[in-house]
Amino acid sequence: MNAPEKAPLLVRWMLQLEQSKALDTPVRAFEPKVRSIFGSGARGSVLRGDWLGHSLHPVLTDIALGTWTSASLLDLTGGPQSSAAAQRLVGAGLLAAGPTAWTGWAEWSAAAPNAKRVGLVHAATNGAAISIYAASWIARRRGRHTSGVRLAVAGAAISTVGGYLGGHLAQGRKVGSRHSAFDGNDRNHA
């Protein structure tokens, strides 16, 4: 295995973020409320995707990110006649953002401490992206299409950082619910 000092820069950065004790105070502040609202009982089970057999959060992230990406593609290639459709796509992504965040908080409530640190930064980054997309939707609604496009590009840049953090949690640290029937049934088994 590679020593951390030989790992790529982003990997070293993630390892530092995971060990950042400065995040423990906000994690402890959020944890009881998040667990109570999103992570416990039947609500937590539904939000984690227990009924689906695996985490619901990645499924919902595709909806929000997909609509926002589609809006940007229309902005860049569709011309002025696509502005109304792009605005509707930004709005659809905003509507999907709430349930997506709820499922993320449900997973976060059951995560290990190092993953909770990264998850908190992931949530803050995505919150910033959502705010910028909301500003994009408002600008478009007020007829300031060019401002809306610029804001959407900024939102895309920030949500890419959030996506990287989420990808690390899901792939690098295996945060996410899954049914126990999947245990031992990985790609190495026929």
Summary of the structure (lengths in Angstrom):
residues: 190
radius of gyration: 18.4
end to end distance: 26.7
largest distance: 57.0
contacts: 577
relative contact order: 0.14
helix: 79%
strand: 1%
